Amino acid sequence: MSLTSAATLATLDKTGPRRITDLAAAESVTQPAMTVLVRVMEESGLVERKGDPADKRVTLVFLTEAGAAYVRTRHQAGVDAYARLIGELTDDEVEALTAALPALLRLAELESHARQEPDR
């Protein structure tokens, strides 16, 4: 799976259903490229398109259960990889990493907000 596909699934997991144009902006790709990507992921059963109940003219991309399971599996694999690596650090290195956690969490929060605001 491409990084853009994985990132798109993660975006849908975090933010819920989105328009293709919003996904394209969030992932910094063109709308036609995102349309193709969504079609491929739809054929794979990871996403589905449905009408927006608030505006029948709009189609939204939804994460399917298979897509959500993929995101969870990928997330857990990352957690497991970091846990193994942290296990190889010295006590001083673990302490330094622990002290840096508040700043790292803030960075993640800022990145999340930036991804949710496509024109930023």
C-alpha positions as CSV (number, residue, x, y, z in Angstrom):
1,M,0.0,0.0,0.0
2,S,1.3,3.5,-0.9
3,L,2.1,6.0,1.8
4,T,-0.7,8.3,0.4
5,S,-3.2,5.4,0.6
6,A,-2.2,4.7,4.2
7,A,-2.3,8.4,5.1
8,T,-5.7,8.8,3.5
9,L,-7.1,5.9,5.6
10,A,-5.6,7.4,8.7
11,T,-7.1,10.7,7.9
12,L,-10.6,9.1,7.5
13,D,-10.0,7.2,10.7
14,K,-9.2,10.5,12.6
15,T,-11.7,12.9,11.0
16,G,-14.5,10.7,9.7
17,P,-16.1,10.8,6.2
18,R,-14.7,13.4,3.9
19,R,-15.2,14.7,0.3
20,I,-12.6,13.6,-2.2
21,T,-11.6,17.2,-2.7
22,D,-10.9,17.6,1.1
23,L,-8.9,14.3,1.1
24,A,-6.9,15.5,-1.9
25,A,-6.0,18.8,-0.1
26,A,-5.2,17.0,3.2
27,E,-2.9,14.6,1.4
28,S,-1.4,17.2,-0.9
29,V,-2.4,15.4,-4.1
30,T,-4.6,16.5,-7.0
31,Q,-8.3,15.7,-7.0
32,P,-8.0,13.4,-10.0
33,A,-5.2,11.5,-8.3
34,M,-7.3,11.2,-5.1
35,T,-10.3,10.0,-7.2
36,V,-8.2,7.2,-8.6
37,L,-6.8,6.3,-5.2
38,V,-10.3,6.2,-3.6
39,R,-11.5,4.0,-6.5
40,V,-8.6,1.5,-5.8
41,M,-9.3,1.5,-2.1
42,E,-13.0,1.1,-2.7
43,E,-12.3,-1.9,-4.9
44,S,-10.1,-3.3,-2.1
45,G,-13.0,-2.9,0.4
46,L,-11.2,-0.3,2.5
47,V,-13.5,2.6,1.8
48,E,-16.9,3.2,0.4
49,R,-18.6,6.2,-1.1
50,K,-22.0,7.3,0.2
51,G,-24.2,10.4,-0.3
52,D,-24.0,13.1,2.3
53,P,-27.2,13.1,4.3
54,A,-26.9,16.9,4.8
55,D,-26.4,17.6,1.1
56,K,-27.6,15.0,-1.5
57,R,-25.3,16.6,-4.1
58,V,-22.2,15.6,-2.2
59,T,-20.5,12.2,-2.0
60,L,-18.4,11.4,1.0
61,V,-15.7,8.7,1.4
62,F,-16.2,6.5,4.5
63,L,-13.8,4.1,6.1
64,T,-15.1,0.5,6.1
65,E,-14.5,-1.9,8.9
66,A,-11.8,-3.5,6.8
67,G,-10.2,-0.1,6.4
68,A,-10.5,0.7,10.1
69,A,-8.9,-2.7,10.9
70,Y,-6.0,-1.9,8.5
71,V,-5.4,1.4,10.3
72,R,-5.5,-0.3,13.7
73,T,-3.1,-3.1,12.6
74,R,-0.7,-0.6,11.1
75,H,-0.8,1.6,14.2
76,Q,-0.2,-1.4,16.5
77,A,2.8,-2.5,14.3
78,G,4.3,1.0,14.8
79,V,3.7,0.8,18.6
80,D,5.3,-2.6,18.8
81,A,8.3,-1.4,16.7
82,Y,8.9,1.6,19.0
83,A,8.4,-0.6,22.1
84,R,11.2,-2.9,20.9
85,L,13.5,0.0,20.1
86,I,12.8,1.7,23.5
87,G,13.7,-1.6,25.1
88,E,17.2,-1.2,23.7
89,L,17.8,2.3,25.3
90,T,19.7,2.9,28.4
91,D,17.9,4.1,31.5
92,D,19.2,7.7,30.9
93,E,18.0,7.6,27.4
94,V,14.5,6.4,28.5
95,E,14.5,9.2,31.1
96,A,15.4,11.8,28.4
97,L,12.7,10.5,26.1
98,T,10.1,10.6,28.9
99,A,11.0,14.2,29.6
100,A,10.5,15.1,25.9
101,L,7.0,13.5,25.7
102,P,5.1,16.7,26.4
103,A,6.8,18.5,23.6
104,L,6.3,15.5,21.2
105,L,2.6,15.3,22.1
106,R,2.3,19.0,21.4
107,L,4.0,18.5,18.0
108,A,1.5,15.7,17.2
109,E,-1.4,17.9,18.2
110,L,-0.1,20.8,16.0
111,E,0.3,18.4,13.0
112,S,-3.2,17.0,13.5
113,H,-4.7,20.5,13.4
114,A,-2.7,21.4,10.3
115,R,-3.9,18.3,8.5
116,Q,-7.5,19.2,9.3
117,E,-7.1,22.7,7.8
118,P,-6.4,22.0,4.1
119,D,-5.7,25.6,3.1
120,R,-3.1,26.1,5.9
